[in-house]
Amino acid sequence: PEQMRQMPLEMLYDVLLDRVIDFRLLADEAERQNVGDRPEVLAALAQARAAVLRDFFLQQAIEDGMTEEKLRARYEEKRAEEGFARDEVHARHILVPTEDEARTIIEELQGGADFGEVARQHSVGPSGPAGGDLGFISREQVVPEFADAAFALEAGETSQEPVQTQFGWHVIGVLERRHVEPSYDQTAPQLRQEMAREIVTALVEDLRDGAEIERFNIDGSPKQKAPAQQ
């Protein structure tokens, strides 16, 4: 809560300590009154215990199956895949509502007007106050029409025809081009998530294969097995 964030550290510690004390007192009183012997509480405790056991079991399985060597091997596999490395352009643009305005701006730029200054004066896009600068972008970050026009330009070039998108009419400039390959450190978090899902899926499938599973309907009657597909 905002109020707690604004508290001095010592006061915040005292508040949290009071909460821990209250929690302990309530739990002790519940024990004294044998609340834990109630059937509904026993069922909830059993469910909580099962959830904790499951979480720790999965955590251990993931830690055992995901070594640094395996992560780096997966990274090398990804590097070999098409599309892992990507082209980026350092782009800027001037966005206006009509094609006529865009053509007028192109003429001004061809006459020597400064791109950034024109963008600050005329662009209706959120990058206008920054001179239209979008920084480095990949194709996936912008709409296809903008991407096709921007990636057709060489460094230092400006579009000679207005580019229409759902947002309006653009005049696009490219300052730089580069080829980017994500590093291991940049890719590792995604690889960890991917490998964790694979470990859990394989583990569950293995447990299912070795278990006798009987299903029941809502009314408690045995669920009929679906006929095998021919």
matplotlib code that plots the C-alpha trace (Angstrom):
import matplotlib.pyplot as plt

x = [0.0, 1.1, 0.9, 3.4, 5.8, 6.0, 6.7, 10.2, 12.0, 11.8, 8.1, 7.4, 9.4, 7.2, 4.0, 5.1, 6.3, 2.8, 1.2, 3.5, 2.6, -1.1, -0.9, 1.0, -1.5, -4.5, -2.9, -2.1, -5.6, -7.0, -4.8, -6.0, -9.6, -8.8, -10.0, -7.6, -9.7, -12.7, -13.3, -13.4, -10.2, -8.5, -9.5, -8.1, -4.9, -4.5, -5.1, -2.5, 0.0, -0.5, 0.0, 3.2, 4.6, 3.7, 5.4, 8.6, 8.7, 8.3, 10.9, 13.4, 12.7, 13.3, 16.5, 17.8, 16.8, 18.0, 21.7, 23.8, 25.3, 21.8, 20.8, 23.8, 23.2, 19.6, 20.9, 23.2, 20.2, 18.3, 21.2, 21.1, 17.4, 16.3, 15.0, 17.0, 19.1, 17.2, 17.7, 16.9, 16.8, 17.2, 14.1, 12.3, 9.1, 6.8, 3.1, 0.4, -3.3, -3.4, -1.4, -1.1, 0.5, 3.0, 3.9, 4.5, 6.8, 8.8, 9.3, 10.5, 13.0, 14.2, 14.8, 17.1, 14.7, 15.8, 13.9, 13.8, 12.6, 9.9, 8.8, 8.5, 6.4, 4.1, 4.1, 0.9, 2.6, 3.8, 7.4, 7.0, 8.4, 11.5, 12.0, 10.2, 12.9, 11.7, 15.1, 16.0, 13.0, 12.5, 9.9, 7.7, 7.4, 5.6, 2.7, 3.6, 3.2, 5.6, 8.1, 8.2, 9.0, 11.5, 13.5, 13.7, 15.7, 19.4, 21.1, 20.7, 17.7, 14.2, 11.1, 10.3, 6.7, 4.2, 3.5, -0.1, -0.9, -4.0, -2.5, -2.2, 0.5, 4.2, 7.4, 10.1, 13.8, 16.5, 19.6, 21.3, 20.9, 22.2, 22.1, 21.3, 21.8, 20.4, 23.1, 22.9, 22.2, 19.3, 17.8, 18.4, 15.2, 13.0, 15.0, 14.5, 10.8, 10.7, 12.8, 10.8, 7.6, 9.2, 10.5, 7.1, 5.2, 7.5, 7.3, 3.5, 3.2, 5.6, 3.5, 0.3, 1.7, 2.6, -0.7, -4.1, -6.5, -10.2, -12.5, -15.9, -18.9, -20.3, -22.9, -20.1, -20.8, -17.8, -17.0, -17.2, -14.0, -14.1, -14.0, -10.6, -10.3, -9.9]
y = [0.0, 3.6, 4.5, 1.7, 2.8, 6.3, 5.1, 5.4, 2.1, 1.6, 2.4, 0.0, -2.8, -2.2, -2.5, -5.7, -7.1, -6.4, -8.3, -11.3, -11.2, -11.0, -13.9, -16.0, -15.2, -16.1, -19.4, -20.3, -19.6, -21.7, -24.6, -24.1, -24.4, -27.5, -25.7, -28.0, -31.1, -29.9, -32.0, -28.9, -27.6, -31.0, -31.1, -27.6, -28.5, -31.6, -29.6, -27.0, -29.7, -31.3, -28.0, -27.3, -30.8, -30.4, -27.0, -28.2, -31.4, -29.5, -26.9, -29.7, -31.5, -28.3, -27.5, -31.1, -31.0, -27.5, -27.2, -24.3, -26.7, -27.6, -23.9, -23.0, -26.0, -24.8, -21.3, -22.7, -24.5, -21.3, -19.4, -21.9, -21.3, -19.0, -15.7, -15.8, -12.8, -9.8, -6.6, -3.3, 0.2, 3.5, 5.2, 8.5, 9.7, 12.6, 11.6, 13.9, 13.4, 13.8, 12.8, 16.4, 17.4, 14.5, 15.5, 19.1, 17.9, 15.8, 18.8, 20.8, 18.1, 17.9, 21.7, 21.3, 21.6, 19.8, 16.6, 16.8, 20.4, 19.7, 16.7, 18.9, 21.4, 19.2, 15.5, 14.5, 11.3, 10.8, 10.9, 14.4, 16.3, 14.1, 15.0, 11.9, 9.6, 6.0, 4.5, 1.1, -1.0, -4.4, -5.3, -7.0, -3.8, -1.7, -2.2, -3.9, -0.9, 1.1, -1.8, -2.4, 1.3, 1.7, -1.4, -0.5, 2.6, 2.8, 4.7, 8.4, 8.1, 9.5, 8.2, 10.0, 9.0, 9.3, 6.0, 5.3, 3.3, 3.1, 6.0, 8.4, 9.4, 9.1, 10.5, 8.1, 8.6, 5.9, 7.0, 3.6, -0.1, -3.0, -6.8, -7.9, -11.4, -11.7, -12.7, -15.7, -13.4, -11.8, -15.1, -17.1, -16.1, -17.2, -20.4, -21.2, -20.8, -22.9, -25.7, -25.6, -26.2, -29.1, -30.7, -30.4, -31.7, -34.7, -35.4, -35.3, -37.5, -40.1, -40.1, -40.5, -43.4, -45.2, -44.6, -46.1, -43.2, -43.6, -40.7, -40.0, -37.9, -35.0, -37.4, -39.8, -42.5, -43.9, -42.1, -44.2, -44.4, -42.8, -45.5, -45.9, -44.0, -46.2]
z = [0.0, -0.7, 3.0, 3.9, 1.2, 2.7, 6.3, 7.8, 7.8, 11.6, 11.7, 8.8, 10.7, 13.8, 11.7, 10.0, 13.4, 14.9, 12.0, 12.6, 16.3, 15.6, 13.1, 15.7, 18.4, 16.2, 15.1, 18.7, 19.8, 16.9, 18.1, 21.7, 20.6, 18.4, 15.2, 13.3, 14.3, 12.3, 9.1, 6.8, 8.3, 8.0, 4.3, 3.7, 5.5, 3.4, 0.2, 1.3, 2.2, -1.2, -3.0, -1.1, -1.8, -5.5, -5.8, -4.1, -6.1, -9.4, -8.3, -7.5, -10.8, -12.8, -10.9, -11.5, -15.2, -16.1, -16.0, -17.3, -19.9, -21.2, -21.3, -23.4, -25.7, -26.2, -26.9, -29.7, -31.2, -31.2, -32.8, -35.7, -36.4, -39.1, -37.8, -34.6, -35.6, -37.0, -38.9, -37.2, -38.4, -36.4, -37.8, -37.4, -38.9, -39.4, -39.0, -40.5, -41.2, -45.0, -48.1, -49.3, -46.0, -46.3, -49.8, -48.8, -46.0, -48.4, -50.6, -47.6, -46.6, -50.2, -50.0, -47.1, -44.1, -40.9, -40.3, -36.6, -36.6, -39.1, -37.0, -33.9, -35.8, -37.7, -36.6, -34.7, -33.5, -29.9, -31.1, -32.6, -29.7, -29.9, -33.6, -34.7, -33.4, -32.8, -31.9, -33.3, -34.4, -35.8, -38.4, -35.8, -33.7, -36.4, -38.8, -42.1, -44.3, -42.1, -41.9, -45.6, -46.3, -43.5, -44.2, -47.9, -47.1, -46.6, -43.8, -44.4, -46.8, -46.4, -48.1, -51.3, -51.3, -48.4, -46.5, -45.5, -42.4, -40.1, -38.1, -41.0, -43.5, -42.7, -44.0, -42.8, -42.4, -41.6, -39.6, -39.2, -40.0, -37.9, -37.7, -34.2, -32.6, -29.1, -26.6, -24.3, -21.3, -23.2, -24.2, -21.0, -19.2, -22.1, -22.5, -18.8, -19.1, -22.2, -20.7, -17.4, -19.3, -21.2, -17.9, -16.2, -19.2, -19.6, -15.9, -15.8, -18.9, -17.3, -14.1, -16.1, -18.0, -14.8, -13.0, -12.9, -13.3, -12.8, -13.7, -12.2, -13.3, -11.2, -9.7, -8.5, -11.1, -13.0, -16.2, -19.3, -21.3, -24.7, -27.5, -29.1, -32.4, -35.5]

ax = plt.figure().add_subplot(projection="3d")
ax.plot(x, y, z, "-o")
ax.set_aspect("equal")
plt.show()
